Amino acid sequence: MSTSKRELNQEILLEIMLQAYRLGVQRKDVDVNMMIDTLTDELKPYFEQQGQLARVEATG
């Protein structure tokens, strides 16, 4: 998923959650913390972008 402007929407969120679920189902050595870490890593770019937008709006 490589787009220049990445926006978090329901479809992307469900895709990320499905990837984490599949990881947990396919690999028995994956625990809940590893799944949460995967979700966090996948979602981080979206929240960082939102934080940047909020700072720009606050200063503008």
N, CA, C and O atoms as a Tinker XYZ file with bonds, in Angstrom:
   240  protein
     1  N      0.849000   -1.176000    0.000000    73     2
     2  CA     0.000000    0.000000    0.000000    64     1     3
     3  C      0.889000    1.231000    0.000000    63     2     4     5
     4  O      1.228000    1.750000    1.063000    81     3
     5  N      1.261000    1.692000   -1.152000    73     3     6
     6  CA     2.140000    2.851000   -1.206000    64     5     7
     7  C      1.467000    3.966000   -1.983000    63     6     8     9
     8  O      1.497000    4.000000   -3.213000    81     7
     9  N      0.867000    4.865000   -1.247000    73     7    10
    10  CA     0.263000    6.035000   -1.853000    64     9    11
    11  C      0.949000    7.258000   -1.276000    63    10    12    13
    12  O      1.478000    7.217000   -0.165000    81    11
    13  N      0.940000    8.341000   -2.030000    73    11    14
    14  CA     1.601000    9.538000   -1.538000    64    13    15
    15  C      0.848000   10.151000   -0.365000    63    14    16    17
    16  O      1.465000   10.689000    0.554000    81    15
    17  N     -0.465000   10.077000   -0.389000    73    15    18
    18  CA    -1.278000   10.595000    0.712000    64    17    19
    19  C     -2.030000    9.434000    1.339000    63    18    20    21
    20  O     -2.963000    8.892000    0.747000    81    19
    21  N     -1.616000    9.059000    2.541000    73    19    22
    22  CA    -2.224000    7.912000    3.202000    64    21    23
    23  C     -3.235000    8.411000    4.220000    63    22    24    25
    24  O     -2.892000    9.149000    5.144000    81    23
    25  N     -4.475000    8.005000    4.042000    73    23    26
    26  CA    -5.522000    8.377000    4.982000    64    25    27
    27  C     -6.087000    7.110000    5.594000    63    26    28    29
    28  O     -6.358000    6.132000    4.898000    81    27
    29  N     -6.260000    7.142000    6.889000    73    27    30
    30  CA    -6.822000    6.002000    7.592000    64    29    31
    31  C     -8.327000    6.038000    7.446000    63    30    32    33
    32  O     -8.980000    7.009000    7.828000    81    31
    33  N     -8.868000    4.969000    6.890000    73    31    34
    34  CA   -10.310000    4.837000    6.806000    64    33    35
    35  C    -10.677000    3.433000    7.278000    63    34    36    37
    36  O     -9.801000    2.652000    7.649000    81    35
    37  N    -11.944000    3.117000    7.264000    73    35    38
    38  CA   -12.403000    1.837000    7.792000    64    37    39
    39  C    -11.794000    0.669000    7.012000    63    38    40    41
    40  O    -11.425000   -0.342000    7.609000    81    39
    41  N    -11.688000    0.794000    5.709000    73    39    42
    42  CA   -11.150000   -0.293000    4.890000    64    41    43
    43  C     -9.689000   -0.585000    5.244000    63    42    44    45
    44  O     -9.302000   -1.744000    5.393000    81    43
    45  N     -8.886000    0.464000    5.377000    73    43    46
    46  CA    -7.472000    0.286000    5.713000    64    45    47
    47  C     -7.328000   -0.286000    7.117000    63    46    48    49
    48  O     -6.505000   -1.173000    7.345000    81    47
    49  N     -8.119000    0.215000    8.056000    73    47    50
    50  CA    -8.057000   -0.279000    9.427000    64    49    51
    51  C     -8.404000   -1.764000    9.477000    63    50    52    53
    52  O     -7.732000   -2.535000   10.163000    81    51
    53  N     -9.443000   -2.169000    8.756000    73    51    54
    54  CA    -9.821000   -3.579000    8.736000    64    53    55
    55  C     -8.738000   -4.437000    8.091000    63    54    56    57
    56  O     -8.492000   -5.561000    8.531000    81    55
    57  N     -8.096000   -3.921000    7.061000    73    55    58
    58  CA    -7.005000   -4.654000    6.408000    64    57    59
    59  C     -5.843000   -4.872000    7.369000    63    58    60    61
    60  O     -5.277000   -5.964000    7.434000    81    59
    61  N     -5.492000   -3.830000    8.111000    73    59    62
    62  CA    -4.402000   -3.939000    9.078000    64    61    63
    63  C     -4.758000   -4.923000   10.181000    63    62    64    65
    64  O     -3.921000   -5.732000   10.583000    81    63
    65  N     -5.987000   -4.865000   10.674000    73    63    66
    66  CA    -6.428000   -5.781000   11.723000    64    65    67
    67  C     -6.424000   -7.224000   11.218000    63    66    68    69
    68  O     -6.052000   -8.140000   11.951000    81    67
    69  N     -6.836000   -7.421000    9.972000    73    67    70
    70  CA    -6.840000   -8.756000    9.389000    64    69    71
    71  C     -5.421000   -9.304000    9.271000    63    70    72    73
    72  O     -5.188000  -10.485000    9.525000    81    71
    73  N     -4.480000   -8.454000    8.889000    73    71    74
    74  CA    -3.083000   -8.891000    8.803000    64    73    75
    75  C     -2.577000   -9.350000   10.171000    63    74    76    77
    76  O     -1.914000  -10.382000   10.271000    81    75
    77  N     -2.882000   -8.600000   11.208000    73    75    78
    78  CA    -2.444000   -8.966000   12.558000    64    77    79
    79  C     -3.117000  -10.263000   13.002000    63    78    80    81
    80  O     -2.480000  -11.113000   13.625000    81    79
    81  N     -4.395000  -10.417000   12.685000    73    79    82
    82  CA    -5.120000  -11.645000   13.045000    64    81    83
    83  C     -4.507000  -12.852000   12.332000    63    82    84    85
    84  O     -4.279000  -13.896000   12.943000    81    83
    85  N     -4.243000  -12.694000   11.033000    73    83    86
    86  CA    -3.642000  -13.805000   10.275000    64    85    87
    87  C     -2.284000  -14.184000   10.849000    63    86    88    89
    88  O     -1.947000  -15.365000   10.926000    81    87
    89  N     -1.517000  -13.200000   11.246000    73    87    90
    90  CA    -0.216000  -13.465000   11.851000    64    89    91
    91  C     -0.399000  -14.331000   13.094000    63    90    92    93
    92  O      0.345000  -15.291000   13.300000    81    91
    93  N     -1.380000  -13.995000   13.917000    73    91    94
    94  CA    -1.627000  -14.752000   15.136000    64    93    95
    95  C     -2.150000  -16.148000   14.882000    63    94    96    97
    96  O     -1.857000  -17.066000   15.648000    81    95
    97  N     -2.921000  -16.326000   13.819000    73    95    98
    98  CA    -3.496000  -17.629000   13.511000    64    97    99
    99  C     -2.465000  -18.538000   12.834000    63    98   100   101
   100  O     -2.400000  -19.734000   13.121000    81    99
   101  N     -1.676000  -17.972000   11.950000    73    99   102
   102  CA    -0.723000  -18.773000   11.182000    64   101   103
   103  C      0.486000  -19.185000   12.006000    63   102   104   105
   104  O      1.044000  -20.261000   11.795000    81   103
   105  N      0.886000  -18.351000   12.927000    73   103   106
   106  CA     2.084000  -18.643000   13.720000    64   105   107
   107  C      1.708000  -18.781000   15.186000    63   106   108   109
   108  O      1.253000  -17.826000   15.816000    81   107
   109  N      1.897000  -19.952000   15.707000    73   107   110
   110  CA     1.508000  -20.217000   17.096000    64   109   111
   111  C      2.458000  -19.574000   18.096000    63   110   112   113
   112  O      2.134000  -19.480000   19.280000    81   111
   113  N      3.645000  -19.122000   17.631000    73   111   114
   114  CA     4.588000  -18.478000   18.547000    64   113   115
   115  C      4.292000  -16.993000   18.726000    63   114   116   117
   116  O      5.011000  -16.297000   19.443000    81   115
   117  N      3.221000  -16.499000   18.067000    73   115   118
   118  CA     2.848000  -15.085000   18.168000    64   117   119
   119  C      1.855000  -14.931000   19.314000    63   118   120   121
   120  O      0.823000  -15.602000   19.352000    81   119
   121  N      2.177000  -14.044000   20.243000    73   119   122
   122  CA     1.266000  -13.809000   21.358000    64   121   123
   123  C      0.539000  -12.474000   21.170000    63   122   124   125
   124  O      0.743000  -11.782000   20.173000    81   123
   125  N     -0.287000  -12.132000   22.111000    73   123   126
   126  CA    -1.097000  -10.914000   22.019000    64   125   127
   127  C     -0.215000   -9.670000   21.907000    63   126   128   129
   128  O     -0.517000   -8.762000   21.133000    81   127
   129  N      0.857000   -9.629000   22.666000    73   127   130
   130  CA     1.737000   -8.459000   22.614000    64   129   131
   131  C      2.347000   -8.267000   21.229000    63   130   132   133
   132  O      2.487000   -7.137000   20.759000    81   131
   133  N      2.704000   -9.356000   20.585000    73   131   134
   134  CA     3.259000   -9.259000   19.238000    64   133   135
   135  C      2.208000   -8.753000   18.249000    63   134   136   137
   136  O      2.523000   -7.992000   17.334000    81   135
   137  N      0.959000   -9.181000   18.441000    73   135   138
   138  CA    -0.116000   -8.703000   17.570000    64   137   139
   139  C     -0.347000   -7.211000   17.785000    63   138   140   141
   140  O     -0.546000   -6.472000   16.821000    81   139
   141  N     -0.323000   -6.764000   19.035000    73   139   142
   142  CA    -0.508000   -5.344000   19.341000    64   141   143
   143  C      0.649000   -4.535000   18.767000    63   142   144   145
   144  O      0.440000   -3.448000   18.227000    81   143
   145  N      1.861000   -5.056000   18.881000    73   143   146
   146  CA     3.017000   -4.365000   18.309000    64   145   147
   147  C      2.875000   -4.231000   16.794000    63   146   148   149
   148  O      3.212000   -3.192000   16.225000    81   147
   149  N      2.379000   -5.275000   16.147000    73   147   150
   150  CA     2.169000   -5.235000   14.698000    64   149   151
   151  C      1.143000   -4.168000   14.342000    63   150   152   153
   152  O      1.357000   -3.381000   13.420000    81   151
   153  N      0.033000   -4.139000   15.069000    73   151   154
   154  CA    -0.992000   -3.125000   14.824000    64   153   155
   155  C     -0.431000   -1.725000   15.043000    63   154   156   157
   156  O     -0.691000   -0.816000   14.255000    81   155
   157  N      0.333000   -1.555000   16.107000    73   155   158
   158  CA     0.919000   -0.249000   16.409000    64   157   159
   159  C      1.846000    0.209000   15.294000    63   158   160   161
   160  O      1.786000    1.360000   14.861000    81   159
   161  N      2.701000   -0.695000   14.831000    73   159   162
   162  CA     3.636000   -0.355000   13.754000    64   161   163
   163  C      2.901000    0.010000   12.474000    63   162   164   165
   164  O      3.297000    0.944000   11.776000    81   163
   165  N      1.836000   -0.717000   12.162000    73   163   166
   166  CA     1.088000   -0.461000   10.931000    64   165   167
   167  C      0.295000    0.852000   11.006000    63   166   168   169
   168  O      0.144000    1.548000   10.002000    81   167
   169  N     -0.204000    1.181000   12.192000    73   167   170
   170  CA    -1.043000    2.373000   12.345000    64   169   171
   171  C     -0.251000    3.652000   12.590000    63   170   172   173
   172  O     -0.759000    4.748000   12.355000    81   171
   173  N      0.980000    3.523000   13.055000    73   171   174
   174  CA     1.787000    4.685000   13.430000    64   173   175
   175  C      1.870000    5.749000   12.324000    63   174   176   177
   176  O      1.697000    6.930000   12.626000    81   175
   177  N      2.126000    5.385000   11.061000    73   175   178
   178  CA     2.231000    6.424000   10.023000    64   177   179
   179  C      0.960000    7.266000    9.876000    63   178   180   181
   180  O      1.035000    8.459000    9.583000    81   179
   181  N     -0.187000    6.654000   10.075000    73   179   182
   182  CA    -1.442000    7.385000    9.941000    64   181   183
   183  C     -1.609000    8.399000   11.059000    63   182   184   185
   184  O     -2.049000    9.524000   10.821000    81   183
   185  N     -1.255000    8.003000   12.287000    73   183   186
   186  CA    -1.419000    8.909000   13.410000    64   185   187
   187  C     -0.354000    9.994000   13.416000    63   186   188   189
   188  O     -0.620000   11.111000   13.858000    81   187
   189  N      0.846000    9.688000   12.934000    73   187   190
   190  CA     1.878000   10.712000   12.828000    64   189   191
   191  C      1.455000   11.773000   11.824000    63   190   192   193
   192  O      1.669000   12.965000   12.047000    81   191
   193  N      0.858000   11.345000   10.720000    73   191   194
   194  CA     0.383000   12.284000    9.701000    64   193   195
   195  C     -0.720000   13.164000   10.270000    63   194   196   197
   196  O     -0.733000   14.368000   10.015000    81   195
   197  N     -1.644000   12.592000   11.032000    73   195   198
   198  CA    -2.718000   13.376000   11.633000    64   197   199
   199  C     -2.145000   14.388000   12.623000    63   198   200   201
   200  O     -2.626000   15.519000   12.697000    81   199
   201  N     -1.124000   13.993000   13.383000    73   199   202
   202  CA    -0.503000   14.908000   14.339000    64   201   203
   203  C      0.157000   16.070000   13.637000    63   202   204   205
   204  O      0.101000   17.196000   14.130000    81   203
   205  N      0.782000   15.829000   12.498000    73   203   206
   206  CA     1.412000   16.887000   11.728000    64   205   207
   207  C      0.358000   17.847000   11.200000    63   206   208   209
   208  O      0.555000   19.062000   11.221000    81   207
   209  N     -0.755000   17.310000   10.729000    73   207   210
   210  CA    -1.836000   18.156000   10.214000    64   209   211
   211  C     -2.406000   19.026000   11.333000    63   210   212   213
   212  O     -2.691000   20.204000   11.122000    81   211
   213  N     -2.571000   18.451000   12.511000    73   211   214
   214  CA    -3.116000   19.217000   13.629000    64   213   215
   215  C     -2.187000   20.343000   14.028000    63   214   216   217
   216  O     -2.652000   21.433000   14.361000    81   215
   217  N     -0.878000   20.106000   14.002000    73   215   218
   218  CA     0.083000   21.152000   14.347000    64   217   219
   219  C      0.063000   22.264000   13.308000    63   218   220   221
   220  O      0.159000   23.441000   13.657000    81   219
   221  N     -0.061000   21.903000   12.045000    73   219   222
   222  CA    -0.106000   22.913000   10.986000    64   221   223
   223  C     -1.364000   23.764000   11.139000    63   222   224   225
   224  O     -1.314000   24.986000   10.997000    81   223
   225  N     -2.500000   23.109000   11.432000    73   223   226
   226  CA    -3.745000   23.852000   11.584000    64   225   227
   227  C     -3.692000   24.748000   12.806000    63   226   228   229
   228  O     -4.218000   25.860000   12.779000    81   227
   229  N     -3.064000   24.284000   13.880000    73   227   230
   230  CA    -2.986000   25.080000   15.097000    64   229   231
   231  C     -2.111000   26.317000   14.917000    63   230   232   233
   232  O     -2.386000   27.365000   15.500000    81   231
   233  N     -1.066000   26.196000   14.114000    73   231   234
   234  CA    -0.183000   27.329000   13.913000    64   233   235
   235  C     -0.658000   28.236000   12.792000    63   234   236   237
   236  O     -0.236000   29.388000   12.701000    81   235
   237  N     -1.539000   27.718000   11.934000    73   235   238
   238  CA    -1.999000   28.490000   10.772000    64   237   239
   239  C     -3.115000   29.360000   11.108000    63   238   240
   240  O     -3.621000   30.077000   10.245000    81   239
